[in-house]
Amino acid sequence: MTLRNLLLALQDQLPLSRAFHNFFVTGVAWGLFSRNSHIALSTGKPKVSYSSKKKALGAAEWMEKKHRGAFSAYKCAFCDDYHVGRSRTRLEARNR
């Protein structure tokens, strides 16, 4: 994890109201600091990387349609790219 990538990942959480919610209300943003934000648990290999947020958001939409779940794109603190992950909070909101 480099300082540059860490700052970019934190910046991706802005505005402050969103960052506060993601860190202190739902707690999901703390996952940015986990090795698993970059590594797939099932294979132990790096997750698929996307060079832009736009491409990652497109992949997340496609995965939502294919897997019928909630996915979100995020800036990785461990590399220069974006990844897509299953979104816990969006799943919980849909189930209410």
C-alpha positions as CSV (number, residue, x, y, z in Angstrom):
1,M,0.0,0.0,0.0
2,T,1.5,3.3,-1.0
3,L,0.6,6.7,0.5
4,R,-0.5,7.9,-3.0
5,N,-3.0,5.0,-3.5
6,L,-4.2,5.3,0.1
7,L,-5.0,9.0,-0.4
8,L,-6.7,8.3,-3.7
9,A,-8.8,5.5,-2.1
10,L,-9.9,7.9,0.7
11,Q,-10.6,10.7,-1.8
12,D,-12.9,8.2,-3.7
13,Q,-15.1,8.1,-0.5
14,L,-15.8,11.9,-0.7
15,P,-17.9,14.0,-0.1
16,L,-17.4,14.0,3.7
17,S,-21.0,13.0,4.4
18,R,-20.6,9.9,2.3
19,A,-17.2,9.1,3.9
20,F,-18.6,9.5,7.4
21,H,-21.5,7.2,6.6
22,N,-19.2,4.6,5.0
23,F,-16.7,4.6,7.8
24,F,-18.8,5.2,11.0
25,V,-22.4,4.3,10.2
26,T,-22.1,1.2,8.0
27,G,-18.4,0.5,8.6
28,V,-17.9,-0.8,5.1
29,A,-15.1,1.6,4.1
30,W,-12.8,0.1,6.7
31,G,-12.4,-2.8,4.2
32,L,-10.2,-0.5,2.1
33,F,-7.4,-1.3,4.5
34,S,-7.8,-5.0,4.3
35,R,-5.6,-7.1,2.0
36,N,-8.9,-8.7,0.8
37,S,-9.9,-5.5,-0.9
38,H,-7.2,-6.4,-3.5
39,I,-7.1,-10.2,-3.2
40,A,-9.9,-12.5,-4.1
41,L,-10.7,-14.8,-1.1
42,S,-11.7,-17.7,-3.3
43,T,-8.4,-17.9,-5.3
44,G,-5.9,-15.9,-3.3
45,K,-5.0,-14.0,-6.5
46,P,-5.4,-10.3,-7.2
47,K,-8.9,-9.2,-8.1
48,V,-9.7,-8.1,-11.7
49,S,-8.4,-4.6,-12.2
50,Y,-10.1,-1.8,-14.1
51,S,-8.1,1.3,-15.2
52,S,-10.9,3.7,-14.6
53,K,-13.9,4.1,-12.3
54,K,-16.2,4.2,-15.4
55,K,-15.0,0.8,-16.5
56,A,-15.4,-0.6,-13.0
57,L,-18.9,0.8,-12.6
58,G,-19.9,-0.8,-16.0
59,A,-18.5,-4.2,-14.8
60,A,-20.4,-3.8,-11.5
61,E,-23.7,-3.2,-13.4
62,W,-23.0,-6.3,-15.6
63,M,-22.3,-8.4,-12.5
64,E,-25.5,-7.2,-10.8
65,K,-27.5,-8.4,-13.9
66,K,-25.6,-11.7,-14.2
67,H,-25.4,-12.7,-10.5
68,R,-28.6,-10.9,-9.3
69,G,-26.7,-9.2,-6.5
70,A,-25.4,-5.8,-5.5
71,F,-21.9,-4.9,-6.5
72,S,-19.9,-1.7,-6.3
73,A,-16.7,-0.2,-7.7
74,Y,-14.0,1.1,-5.5
75,K,-10.4,2.6,-5.7
76,C,-7.9,0.1,-4.4
77,A,-5.5,1.3,-1.8
78,F,-3.0,-1.5,-2.8
79,C,-2.7,-0.8,-6.5
80,D,-3.3,1.9,-9.1
81,D,-6.6,0.5,-10.3
82,Y,-10.3,0.0,-9.4
83,H,-12.0,-3.3,-8.4
84,V,-15.5,-4.5,-8.0
85,G,-16.8,-6.1,-4.9
86,R,-20.1,-7.4,-3.5
87,S,-21.9,-4.6,-1.7
88,R,-23.2,-5.7,1.7
89,T,-25.1,-2.5,2.5
90,R,-26.8,-2.3,-0.9
91,L,-27.9,-5.9,-0.4
92,E,-29.3,-5.2,3.0
93,A,-31.2,-2.1,1.7
94,R,-32.8,-4.2,-1.1
95,N,-33.9,-6.9,1.4
96,R,-35.8,-4.4,3.6
